Structures are given as C-alpha cells and as structure tokens.
Amino acid sequence: MTAVEASEKTVLPSGIRVVTERMPEASSVATGVWVGVGSRDETDELSGASHFLEHLLFKGTEERSARSIATAIDAAGGEMNAFTSREHTAFYTRLPVDRLDFALSLLTDVVSRPAFREGEVEAEREVILEEILMSEDAPDDVAITALYESLFPAHGVGRETLGTRTTIGAMPRYEIVAFHHRHYRPANLVVAAAGDLSHDQVVESVSGFFADAEAGARPGRQAPTEQPVAQRVITRPTEQAHVAIGWRGLDYDDPDRYALWVANHVAGGGMSSRLFQEVREERGLAYTVYTSPSSYQDCGSVTLYAGTSPQRLSELFDVVNQVIDDLLALGITAEEHEVATGFLTGSLLLGLEDTGSRMVRLGSSETSRDEVIPVEEHLARIRAVTPDDVHRVLRRVFGGAHTSVVVGPFADGVPQL
C-alpha cells in the first residue's frame, strides 16, 4: 500500500483554509486554490459566469500577462490549469518541488488580483462561445446536458457549466467583476497542496493571500424540489442514437454513498459490469456504455450513457430495463460484490501515487464538507459495505423516478424506457 501521511489543516485569520499532505518521495508538488462557487450558484442571467471567470483569471494580473504566466510554467516543465463544476471552481499547478513558493505566489496572485482588461474579456468571450459551439456539435454532450436539465428542472444543479450562447454573449464585464468580488472571498476559499513540502511553508507562503479582504460568505443553496421530466427527444441528423438516462442519487454526506459506489460498479461502472457485458460484449449494441454517480451538497445523480444505431434503440432500452429490473429484484452476487470492492479500493490506492490526485482529494473534500476523510477510513467504509447494503441502495436509487434523453434522427418520437 502506498504510504499516506495524515493531512494537515490550518485556518488563516482571514478565514482561508489551508490543507496539505506530505509526500517525501515525490519529485513534484501540486497546488490548488479551490473556490466554493459553481454553476448552481449563478442566476439564469449569469449562467456560465463561474466558467467565464475560470478563463479570465488566466489572462493575468496588472503585473503578469497571460504570456508571461504561460512562459514561466513552460520554463519549469510544469502545468497550470483550472476547471469549473456545479459547486466549485479550482485553479491548480503541478511543478517541480523547488518551485513551490513560485506556484503558490502565482496562484494566489491570479485568483485575488485579476486584471479583467476589457480587450481580453471580449477575446475570451469569443473563445467560450466557440467552446459552447464545440459542445453543441457533440451529440453525447448534448444528451448529458439535456439529461441534467430534465433531471433537475428549473434548478442550478441542472444548469450547464459553460452557460449558453445567449448568456455568455450578453454578460457585461462589470457583472463578471462583481461575481468575482462576491464569491472569491476568504470564507469561500481553500488552498490545497500535496508533495514533498512542509505544511508550515505553505501556510507562510499564502498568509498574505486576501489578508485584508472582507471574509465574505459561502453561497446559500436550496435542494431541488421539482420532479424530473420523464423523457426528452432531441432531433439531430446523427448516425447513432445517443441515450442518456438519469436517476436522482445521494448527496455527498449520505452514509449510503459507499454502497452506491459498489452498486454503480456492478451496474455499469466498469468492464465487468452487467451493462458493459450485456450491451457491448454479448450483443454488440454499443461501443460506449457506462453509468456514473455524482454527489452534491444536497442532492445527487446516477447517469447512464450509451450510443447505438437508431434501429436498435428499442433493443437497447429492453436490455437496460432487464438489467435494472434484475438488480432491483435480486441484488448483486457475492462475486460481483468482491470485484466491485476490489476495484474501488484498488483505484483509490493507485490514485495516491500522483501529487495531483492527492491535491484534488484534499481540495474537493475540504471545499465540499469542511474535512478530509483519511484514506484508511475511506477504505474501511468501502470494505464494510455488504450485498444487503447494495440491494437497499439499488432499490432506493434505481427504484425511483428516472428521466431519459435521446438525441438522434427521430422525427416521430422514440420508445419509452
């Protein structure tokens, strides 16, 4: 087993949380600034603001240009990137260990003091519009986007993180600046780092980060209340029928979430799963088929995706129905339980070999739940899941209402799932 040192945490006087994990054998150090705001926290008019900000912060500060940032990262042989999700936005670097202070200085600078130059805002607006068009040209993306909109109607969790062509095209610079001022505040920030480092060194390096700023507050959130939309068909001249099916899942504090991970792996989470074996290996119905669980502060989802020829859509629906019905009726076998548990524990341990993965674990956990659960505890909770636990969570999640989206060359509707 990969050695895992206990994570350390310090809350700065400003309210910023600093979490680190030492990896003395590592040659790299991964650092990240996590902001507890995402697409679910936006108004309809500002849909895509979090993602817009993610792009703009890479354009630099008053002292640093986008080119100088890119040049400095390349010169160190490292990487710098960011991503936006429904509940947080993260900016991160991975560099050689002797560049730790530089990494932290760079990240805290771009997050706290973006320039928001008018010309760069407009240039990046065009980049994001192209990104949206690229997503709209990918029918699997269209299916998943529509699925979330249908699974969580009229709610921020169902909103696409990219925004829309309308909202991005109309979003004024001053609204983006105001969004940054409102949400990029100490109470809503986590600094995470993993590698051959000293916790005290990280704390000292970021101690001046937003030191004189108002603490601010984390976004207020409300759970979804509207029922999912049963089915949606989007007509596109595609060669395949792209199918996305979703169920409401579990939030990230639900004690059943470990049982759901096991259930998901058996259903469609791996190459040995029932859906992969039946849909792809036995029937050749699809090249890609999988299920995936996601958890949020007050809700969750399990999504299923598959692409098949339009003529075989009914057969695909029949197979999916049969697999889910069998799981609901009989649960999983002892062998499936053993395989799923082994996969989950093994993949967790393999992820610990990389500084970036460890930093992401620290940052996402602290941002989401104000704590980092030790690896040993995660492993124990996975191993404690019984087949009966899995059967219970299967009935709880897959036994509930579902929604389905089909994207393809259909003019007169499709079969009901």
Secondary structure by P-SEA (a helix, b strand, c coil): cccccbbbbbbccccbbbbbbbcccccbbbbbbbbccccccccccccaaaaaaaaaaacccccccaaaaaaaaaaaccccccccccccccccccccccaaaaaaaaaaaaaccccccaaaaaaaaaaaaaaaaaaaacaaaaaaaaaaaaacccccccccccccaaaaacccaaaaaaaaaaccccccbbbbbbccccaaaaaaaaccccccccccccbbbbccccccccbbbbbcccccbbbbbbcccccccccaaaaaaaaaaaaccccccaaaaaaccccccccccbbbbbbcccccbbbbbbbbcccaaaaaaaaaaaaaaaaacccccaaaaaaaaaaaaaaaaaacccaaaaaaaaaaaaacccccccaaaaaaaaaaccaaaaaaaaaaccccbbbbbbbcccccccccc
